[in-house]
Amino acid sequence: MAIISFGMWAEKTHWGQKLGGPLILLATSMLAANSGLIPFSAPVYDVIASLLVPMAIPLLLLRADFRSIFVESGSMLLAFIIAAAATAIGALVAASVLDLGQQEAQITGTIASSYIGGSLNFVATAEAVGIKDSSLYVAGLSADAAGAVFFLVLLMLLPTFQYIRTALPSKYIDINGGKALPATLSESDNDTNADTIPDTIPDTSTGSEPFQLTRIANGLTVSLVICALAAAITSLLDIGALYILVVTALTLVVANFAKPIVRQVSSEFEIGSLFMYIFFVVIGAGANLSQVVGAALPIALLIVVMVLVHFCILLFVGKLMKLDLAEVIIASNACILGPAPAAALAASKGWQALVAPGILVGLFGYAIATFIGVAIASILAL
């Protein structure tokens, strides 16, 4: 918990915002373990991995309301679907040209799910496909963070190319690459501005309500009931390997068809994030530094190939379907980096109308990415 407190403090610093909370936690706990301050393994680590990770998934996905996503995100959703498909294809292409060893299928599926959803999906997919090696976990997350920098550089360069601006005209970007915001925005668009964008994870709870212990207890209860039902179903059908997927599916059913229950819950996203942070510390603690460096390089190469294919397909299909370049950029950001970075980028560019859709499609990515990652791993394992 001390490491987590440090990580949360570091996230608010200039350098911490660039690295991201998960990578800071991994690095700190890995250094603590390799220096002998904490053990590489302990019974409590197993409890955290087996209990807190499944509990975190419902807490983080209870606000994934498909109706709101489909109704409010408009053409951004189409751009996001293309971006997600391009990422999946890129992962398959990368796996076909690179040799990632015996766990190639599992690694590729896990990385792909992270680049369609986020860290939540990385962990959920890794659990679902059977990655148990802590060094491989840390190597993957480290390569993931490095790949995010590579992706951002390419993303920021897109509007600088005259050909791309001409091929995908945008009402937000003029032909010379500057801002060309619409003369007027809708009332709902004006309600969304840079001040509403969180630094890290979007607050998808019920709003700016006061702290309510009862609602937090309700959220934990819902999470545990979902996990218990998933355990019963997978045990009955003898499909224990699909436990995480069943937890995810049941959560989406509750999120979309049990709104009265969801309305009795608050602060669940923050609690779920804390559980994931605890898990990141456990993963870092179990990693041997000498093993991490060697495993990270091939995964980084996988990400480079996947991202390049992602951009090629997204821009080609975007041109054919006459998508808006600004929407393509935000959808790509939401796909690869998640809802908060996508919203922050839209706000920083002055594209207020794209802030809310960027968050919504990013949440949609959280909901579908684990399923896609497991499917990719299954295809490659054939």
NUFI-974017 format. One record per residue (C-alpha): residue number from 0; residue in one letter; x, y, z. Coordinates in steps of 0.2 Angstrom, whole numbers. Layout:
N
+-----+----+-------+-------+-------+
:   i : aa :  east : north :    up :
+-----+----+-------+-------+-------+
: NUM :  a :     X :     Y :     Z :
...
+-----+----+-------+-------+-------+
REM end
This chain:
382
+-----+----+-------+-------+-------+
:   i : aa :  east : north :    up :
+-----+----+-------+-------+-------+
:   0 :  m :     0 :     0 :     0 :
:   1 :  a :    15 :    12 :     3 :
:   2 :  i :    20 :     8 :   -15 :
:   3 :  i :     3 :    12 :   -21 :
:   4 :  s :     2 :    28 :   -11 :
:   5 :  f :    19 :    33 :   -19 :
:   6 :  g :    12 :    29 :   -36 :
:   7 :  m :    -4 :    39 :   -34 :
:   8 :  w :     7 :    54 :   -29 :
:   9 :  a :    19 :    51 :   -43 :
:  10 :  e :     4 :    51 :   -56 :
:  11 :  k :     1 :    69 :   -52 :
:  12 :  t :    19 :    75 :   -56 :
:  13 :  h :    25 :    80 :   -73 :
:  14 :  w :    36 :    65 :   -75 :
:  15 :  g :    23 :    53 :   -68 :
:  16 :  q :    10 :    59 :   -80 :
:  17 :  k :    21 :    54 :   -94 :
:  18 :  l :    25 :    36 :   -87 :
:  19 :  g :     8 :    32 :   -80 :
:  20 :  g :     3 :    24 :   -64 :
:  21 :  p :     4 :     6 :   -68 :
:  22 :  l :    22 :     7 :   -75 :
:  23 :  i :    27 :    17 :   -59 :
:  24 :  l :    19 :     4 :   -48 :
:  25 :  l :    27 :   -10 :   -58 :
:  26 :  a :    45 :    -2 :   -58 :
:  27 :  t :    44 :     2 :   -39 :
:  28 :  s :    38 :   -15 :   -33 :
:  29 :  m :    50 :   -23 :   -45 :
:  30 :  l :    65 :   -13 :   -37 :
:  31 :  a :    58 :   -17 :   -20 :
:  32 :  a :    58 :   -36 :   -23 :
:  33 :  n :    75 :   -36 :   -32 :
:  34 :  s :    83 :   -27 :   -18 :
:  35 :  g :    76 :   -39 :    -5 :
:  36 :  l :    63 :   -26 :     4 :
:  37 :  i :    48 :   -37 :    -1 :
:  38 :  p :    48 :   -55 :    -6 :
:  39 :  f :    46 :   -62 :   -24 :
:  40 :  s :    32 :   -73 :   -19 :
:  41 :  a :    20 :   -74 :    -4 :
:  42 :  p :     3 :   -82 :     0 :
:  43 :  v :    -6 :   -65 :     0 :
:  44 :  y :     0 :   -62 :   -18 :
:  45 :  d :   -10 :   -77 :   -23 :
:  46 :  v :   -25 :   -71 :   -14 :
:  47 :  i :   -24 :   -54 :   -23 :
:  48 :  a :   -23 :   -62 :   -40 :
:  49 :  s :   -37 :   -74 :   -37 :
:  50 :  l :   -49 :   -62 :   -28 :
:  51 :  l :   -46 :   -44 :   -32 :
:  52 :  v :   -44 :   -45 :   -51 :
:  53 :  p :   -61 :   -53 :   -54 :
:  54 :  m :   -69 :   -41 :   -42 :
:  55 :  a :   -61 :   -26 :   -51 :
:  56 :  i :   -69 :   -31 :   -68 :
:  57 :  p :   -87 :   -28 :   -63 :
:  58 :  l :   -82 :   -12 :   -53 :
:  59 :  l :   -73 :    -5 :   -68 :
:  60 :  l :   -87 :   -10 :   -81 :
:  61 :  l :  -103 :    -6 :   -72 :
:  62 :  r :  -105 :    10 :   -82 :
:  63 :  a :  -102 :     2 :   -99 :
:  64 :  d :  -120 :     7 :  -106 :
:  65 :  f :  -121 :     2 :  -124 :
:  66 :  r :  -136 :    12 :  -127 :
:  67 :  s :  -128 :    28 :  -122 :
:  68 :  i :  -112 :    23 :  -132 :
:  69 :  f :  -122 :    19 :  -148 :
:  70 :  v :  -134 :    34 :  -147 :
:  71 :  e :  -121 :    48 :  -142 :
:  72 :  s :  -105 :    43 :  -150 :
:  73 :  g :  -111 :    45 :  -168 :
:  74 :  s :   -98 :    43 :  -182 :
:  75 :  m :   -85 :    42 :  -169 :
:  76 :  l :   -91 :    24 :  -165 :
:  77 :  l :   -88 :    19 :  -183 :
:  78 :  a :   -71 :    26 :  -183 :
:  79 :  f :   -67 :    16 :  -167 :
:  80 :  i :   -74 :     0 :  -173 :
:  81 :  i :   -62 :     2 :  -188 :
:  82 :  a :   -48 :     6 :  -177 :
:  83 :  a :   -51 :    -9 :  -166 :
:  84 :  a :   -52 :   -21 :  -181 :
:  85 :  a :   -36 :   -13 :  -188 :
:  86 :  t :   -27 :   -17 :  -171 :
:  87 :  a :   -33 :   -35 :  -171 :
:  88 :  i :   -27 :   -37 :  -189 :
:  89 :  g :   -11 :   -29 :  -185 :
:  90 :  a :    -8 :   -41 :  -170 :
:  91 :  l :   -11 :   -56 :  -182 :
:  92 :  v :     1 :   -49 :  -195 :
:  93 :  a :    14 :   -45 :  -181 :
:  94 :  a :    13 :   -63 :  -175 :
:  95 :  s :    15 :   -70 :  -192 :
:  96 :  v :    31 :   -61 :  -195 :
:  97 :  l :    39 :   -62 :  -178 :
:  98 :  d :    44 :   -76 :  -167 :
:  99 :  l :    38 :   -73 :  -149 :
: 100 :  g :    42 :   -91 :  -143 :
: 101 :  q :    30 :  -104 :  -135 :
: 102 :  q :    18 :   -91 :  -128 :
: 103 :  e :    16 :   -81 :  -144 :
: 104 :  a :    -3 :   -84 :  -145 :
: 105 :  q :    -5 :   -79 :  -127 :
: 106 :  i :     6 :   -63 :  -128 :
: 107 :  t :    -1 :   -57 :  -144 :
: 108 :  g :   -19 :   -59 :  -138 :
: 109 :  t :   -15 :   -50 :  -122 :
: 110 :  i :    -6 :   -35 :  -130 :
: 111 :  a :   -20 :   -34 :  -143 :
: 112 :  s :   -33 :   -33 :  -130 :
: 113 :  s :   -23 :   -19 :  -121 :
: 114 :  y :   -22 :    -9 :  -137 :
: 115 :  i :   -41 :   -10 :  -140 :
: 116 :  g :   -46 :    -8 :  -121 :
: 117 :  g :   -33 :    -4 :  -108 :
: 118 :  s :   -23 :   -11 :   -93 :
: 119 :  l :   -39 :   -19 :   -86 :
: 120 :  n :   -40 :   -29 :  -102 :
: 121 :  f :   -22 :   -33 :  -102 :
: 122 :  v :   -24 :   -41 :   -85 :
: 123 :  a :   -40 :   -50 :   -89 :
: 124 :  t :   -34 :   -57 :  -105 :
: 125 :  a :   -18 :   -63 :   -97 :
: 126 :  e :   -28 :   -72 :   -84 :
: 127 :  a :   -40 :   -79 :   -97 :
: 128 :  v :   -26 :   -86 :  -108 :
: 129 :  g :   -15 :   -93 :   -94 :
: 130 :  i :     0 :   -81 :   -93 :
: 131 :  k :     7 :   -84 :   -76 :
: 132 :  d :    25 :   -79 :   -77 :
: 133 :  s :    27 :   -62 :   -68 :
: 134 :  s :    42 :   -57 :   -78 :
: 135 :  l :    32 :   -59 :   -94 :
: 136 :  y :    18 :   -49 :   -86 :
: 137 :  v :    30 :   -35 :   -82 :
: 138 :  a :    39 :   -36 :   -99 :
: 139 :  g :    22 :   -35 :  -108 :
: 140 :  l :    17 :   -20 :   -98 :
: 141 :  s :    34 :   -11 :  -100 :
: 142 :  a :    33 :   -14 :  -119 :
: 143 :  d :    15 :    -8 :  -119 :
: 144 :  a :    21 :     9 :  -111 :
: 145 :  a :    35 :    11 :  -123 :
: 146 :  g :    23 :     7 :  -137 :
: 147 :  a :    11 :    20 :  -132 :
: 148 :  v :    25 :    33 :  -134 :
: 149 :  f :    28 :    27 :  -152 :
: 150 :  f :    10 :    27 :  -155 :
: 151 :  l :     7 :    45 :  -149 :
: 152 :  v :    22 :    52 :  -160 :
: 153 :  l :    14 :    44 :  -175 :
: 154 :  l :    -3 :    50 :  -170 :
: 155 :  m :     3 :    68 :  -168 :
: 156 :  l :    11 :    68 :  -185 :
: 157 :  l :    -4 :    63 :  -195 :
: 158 :  p :   -11 :    81 :  -197 :
: 159 :  t :     6 :    87 :  -203 :
: 160 :  f :     5 :    77 :  -219 :
: 161 :  q :    -4 :    87 :  -233 :
: 162 :  y :    -9 :    70 :  -241 :
: 163 :  i :   -18 :    64 :  -226 :
: 164 :  r :   -27 :    81 :  -223 :
: 165 :  t :   -33 :    80 :  -241 :
: 166 :  a :   -38 :    62 :  -240 :
: 167 :  l :   -48 :    64 :  -224 :
: 168 :  p :   -55 :    82 :  -224 :
: 169 :  s :   -60 :    88 :  -206 :
: 170 :  k :   -71 :   101 :  -201 :
: 171 :  y :   -60 :   103 :  -185 :
: 172 :  i :   -44 :   104 :  -195 :
: 173 :  d :   -41 :   116 :  -209 :
: 174 :  i :   -32 :   111 :  -225 :
: 175 :  n :   -16 :   119 :  -218 :
: 176 :  g :   -16 :   109 :  -202 :
: 177 :  g :   -23 :   123 :  -191 :
: 178 :  k :   -38 :   123 :  -180 :
: 179 :  a :   -55 :   125 :  -190 :
: 180 :  l :   -68 :   122 :  -176 :
: 181 :  p :   -86 :   123 :  -182 :
: 182 :  a :   -94 :   141 :  -180 :
: 183 :  t :  -106 :   134 :  -167 :
: 184 :  l :  -107 :   119 :  -156 :
: 185 :  s :  -123 :   111 :  -149 :
: 186 :  e :  -128 :   115 :  -131 :
: 187 :  s :  -122 :    98 :  -125 :
: 188 :  d :  -105 :   101 :  -134 :
: 189 :  n :  -103 :   117 :  -125 :
: 190 :  d :  -106 :   109 :  -108 :
: 191 :  t :   -91 :    98 :  -111 :
: 192 :  n :   -74 :   107 :  -109 :
: 193 :  a :   -56 :   104 :  -104 :
: 194 :  d :   -60 :   107 :   -85 :
: 195 :  t :   -71 :    91 :   -85 :
: 196 :  i :   -57 :    80 :   -91 :
: 197 :  p :   -48 :    69 :   -77 :
: 198 :  d :   -29 :    68 :   -77 :
: 199 :  t :   -30 :    49 :   -78 :
: 200 :  i :   -45 :    38 :   -77 :
: 201 :  p :   -62 :    45 :   -81 :
: 202 :  d :   -74 :    46 :   -67 :
: 203 :  t :   -89 :    35 :   -73 :
: 204 :  s :   -98 :    35 :   -56 :
: 205 :  t :  -115 :    43 :   -53 :
: 206 :  g :  -108 :    61 :   -52 :
: 207 :  s :  -101 :    73 :   -39 :
: 208 :  e :  -110 :    65 :   -25 :
: 209 :  p :  -104 :    65 :    -7 :
: 210 :  f :   -95 :    50 :    -1 :
: 211 :  q :  -108 :    36 :     3 :
: 212 :  l :  -102 :    20 :    12 :
: 213 :  t :  -118 :    11 :     8 :
: 214 :  r :  -116 :    14 :   -10 :
: 215 :  i :   -98 :     8 :   -10 :
: 216 :  a :  -104 :    -8 :     0 :
: 217 :  n :  -117 :   -10 :   -14 :
: 218 :  g :  -104 :   -10 :   -27 :
: 219 :  l :   -93 :   -23 :   -18 :
: 220 :  t :  -109 :   -34 :   -16 :
: 221 :  v :  -113 :   -33 :   -34 :
: 222 :  s :   -96 :   -37 :   -39 :
: 223 :  l :   -95 :   -52 :   -28 :
: 224 :  v :  -112 :   -59 :   -33 :
: 225 :  i :  -106 :   -57 :   -51 :
: 226 :  c :   -90 :   -67 :   -47 :
: 227 :  a :  -100 :   -80 :   -38 :
: 228 :  l :  -112 :   -83 :   -52 :
: 229 :  a :   -98 :   -84 :   -64 :
: 230 :  a :   -89 :   -97 :   -54 :
: 231 :  a :  -105 :  -107 :   -52 :
: 232 :  i :  -108 :  -106 :   -71 :
: 233 :  t :   -90 :  -111 :   -76 :
: 234 :  s :   -90 :  -125 :   -63 :
: 235 :  l :  -107 :  -132 :   -69 :
: 236 :  l :  -101 :  -131 :   -88 :
: 237 :  d :   -84 :  -136 :   -84 :
: 238 :  i :   -76 :  -121 :   -93 :
: 239 :  g :   -65 :  -114 :   -79 :
: 240 :  a :   -53 :  -106 :   -91 :
: 241 :  l :   -67 :   -94 :   -97 :
: 242 :  y :   -71 :   -88 :   -79 :
: 243 :  i :   -64 :   -70 :   -83 :
: 244 :  l :   -74 :   -69 :   -99 :
: 245 :  v :   -90 :   -75 :   -90 :
: 246 :  v :   -87 :   -62 :   -76 :
: 247 :  t :   -86 :   -49 :   -90 :
: 248 :  a :  -101 :   -55 :   -99 :
: 249 :  l :  -112 :   -55 :   -83 :
: 250 :  t :  -106 :   -37 :   -79 :
: 251 :  l :  -111 :   -31 :   -96 :
: 252 :  v :  -128 :   -39 :   -93 :
: 253 :  v :  -130 :   -30 :   -77 :
: 254 :  a :  -123 :   -13 :   -84 :
: 255 :  n :  -136 :   -13 :   -98 :
: 256 :  f :  -151 :   -22 :   -91 :
: 257 :  a :  -151 :   -19 :   -72 :
: 258 :  k :  -150 :     0 :   -71 :
: 259 :  p :  -160 :     1 :   -54 :
: 260 :  i :  -145 :    -9 :   -47 :
: 261 :  v :  -132 :     2 :   -55 :
: 262 :  r :  -140 :    17 :   -48 :
: 263 :  q :  -138 :    11 :   -30 :
: 264 :  v :  -119 :    11 :   -33 :
: 265 :  s :  -106 :    24 :   -32 :
: 266 :  s :   -87 :    26 :   -32 :
: 267 :  e :   -85 :     9 :   -39 :
: 268 :  f :   -73 :    14 :   -53 :
: 269 :  e :   -61 :    21 :   -40 :
: 270 :  i :   -62 :     5 :   -29 :
: 271 :  g :   -59 :    -6 :   -45 :
: 272 :  s :   -44 :     5 :   -50 :
: 273 :  l :   -37 :     3 :   -32 :
: 274 :  f :   -39 :   -16 :   -34 :
: 275 :  m :   -30 :   -16 :   -50 :
: 276 :  y :   -16 :    -5 :   -43 :
: 277 :  i :   -13 :   -18 :   -29 :
: 278 :  f :   -12 :   -31 :   -42 :
: 279 :  f :     1 :   -22 :   -52 :
: 280 :  v :    12 :   -21 :   -36 :
: 281 :  v :    10 :   -40 :   -34 :
: 282 :  i :    15 :   -43 :   -52 :
: 283 :  g :    30 :   -31 :   -51 :
: 284 :  a :    35 :   -40 :   -35 :
: 285 :  g :    36 :   -56 :   -43 :
: 286 :  a :    47 :   -51 :   -58 :
: 287 :  n :    66 :   -54 :   -59 :
: 288 :  l :    75 :   -39 :   -68 :
: 289 :  s :    86 :   -50 :   -78 :
: 290 :  q :    72 :   -59 :   -86 :
: 291 :  v :    61 :   -44 :   -89 :
: 292 :  v :    74 :   -35 :  -101 :
: 293 :  g :    76 :   -50 :  -112 :
: 294 :  a :    57 :   -53 :  -114 :
: 295 :  a :    52 :   -35 :  -117 :
: 296 :  l :    61 :   -32 :  -134 :
: 297 :  p :    51 :   -45 :  -144 :
: 298 :  i :    35 :   -39 :  -137 :
: 299 :  a :    40 :   -21 :  -141 :
: 300 :  l :    43 :   -26 :  -159 :
: 301 :  l :    26 :   -34 :  -159 :
: 302 :  i :    18 :   -18 :  -154 :
: 303 :  v :    28 :    -8 :  -167 :
: 304 :  v :    21 :   -19 :  -181 :
: 305 :  m :     4 :   -19 :  -174 :
: 306 :  v :     3 :     0 :  -173 :
: 307 :  l :    10 :     3 :  -190 :
: 308 :  v :    -3 :    -9 :  -198 :
: 309 :  h :   -17 :    -1 :  -187 :
: 310 :  f :   -13 :    16 :  -195 :
: 311 :  c :   -12 :    10 :  -212 :
: 312 :  i :   -29 :     1 :  -212 :
: 313 :  l :   -37 :    15 :  -202 :
: 314 :  l :   -32 :    29 :  -214 :
: 315 :  f :   -36 :    18 :  -229 :
: 316 :  v :   -53 :    13 :  -224 :
: 317 :  g :   -56 :    30 :  -217 :
: 318 :  k :   -52 :    38 :  -234 :
: 319 :  l :   -64 :    26 :  -242 :
: 320 :  m :   -78 :    29 :  -230 :
: 321 :  k :   -75 :    48 :  -230 :
: 322 :  l :   -72 :    49 :  -211 :
: 323 :  d :   -67 :    65 :  -202 :
: 324 :  l :   -48 :    66 :  -199 :
: 325 :  a :   -50 :    73 :  -181 :
: 326 :  e :   -63 :    59 :  -177 :
: 327 :  v :   -51 :    46 :  -184 :
: 328 :  i :   -37 :    53 :  -172 :
: 329 :  i :   -48 :    53 :  -157 :
: 330 :  a :   -55 :    36 :  -161 :
: 331 :  s :   -38 :    29 :  -163 :
: 332 :  n :   -32 :    37 :  -147 :
: 333 :  a :   -47 :    30 :  -138 :
: 334 :  c :   -43 :    13 :  -145 :
: 335 :  i :   -25 :    12 :  -141 :
: 336 :  l :   -23 :    23 :  -125 :
: 337 :  g :   -41 :    23 :  -118 :
: 338 :  p :   -55 :    35 :  -114 :
: 339 :  a :   -45 :    48 :  -103 :
: 340 :  p :   -31 :    51 :  -115 :
: 341 :  a :   -43 :    53 :  -130 :
: 342 :  a :   -54 :    65 :  -121 :
: 343 :  a :   -38 :    75 :  -115 :
: 344 :  l :   -32 :    76 :  -133 :
: 345 :  a :   -48 :    82 :  -140 :
: 346 :  a :   -49 :    95 :  -126 :
: 347 :  s :   -31 :   101 :  -129 :
: 348 :  k :   -35 :   103 :  -148 :
: 349 :  g :   -51 :   113 :  -144 :
: 350 :  w :   -62 :    99 :  -152 :
: 351 :  q :   -75 :   101 :  -138 :
: 352 :  a :   -88 :    91 :  -148 :
: 353 :  l :   -77 :    76 :  -148 :
: 354 :  v :   -73 :    75 :  -129 :
: 355 :  a :   -88 :    65 :  -124 :
: 356 :  p :   -88 :    53 :  -139 :
: 357 :  g :   -70 :    50 :  -136 :
: 358 :  i :   -74 :    44 :  -118 :
: 359 :  l :   -89 :    34 :  -123 :
: 360 :  v :   -80 :    24 :  -137 :
: 361 :  g :   -65 :    21 :  -125 :
: 362 :  l :   -77 :    13 :  -112 :
: 363 :  f :   -84 :     3 :  -127 :
: 364 :  g :   -66 :    -3 :  -130 :
: 365 :  y :   -65 :    -9 :  -111 :
: 366 :  a :   -81 :   -19 :  -114 :
: 367 :  i :   -76 :   -29 :  -129 :
: 368 :  a :   -57 :   -29 :  -129 :
: 369 :  t :   -55 :   -45 :  -118 :
: 370 :  f :   -66 :   -55 :  -129 :
: 371 :  i :   -56 :   -50 :  -144 :
: 372 :  g :   -39 :   -53 :  -136 :
: 373 :  v :   -45 :   -71 :  -131 :
: 374 :  a :   -51 :   -74 :  -149 :
: 375 :  i :   -35 :   -69 :  -156 :
: 376 :  a :   -25 :   -80 :  -144 :
: 377 :  s :   -37 :   -94 :  -149 :
: 378 :  i :   -34 :   -91 :  -167 :
: 379 :  l :   -15 :   -91 :  -166 :
: 380 :  a :   -15 :  -107 :  -155 :
: 381 :  l :   -24 :  -117 :  -169 :
+-----+----+-------+-------+-------+
REM end
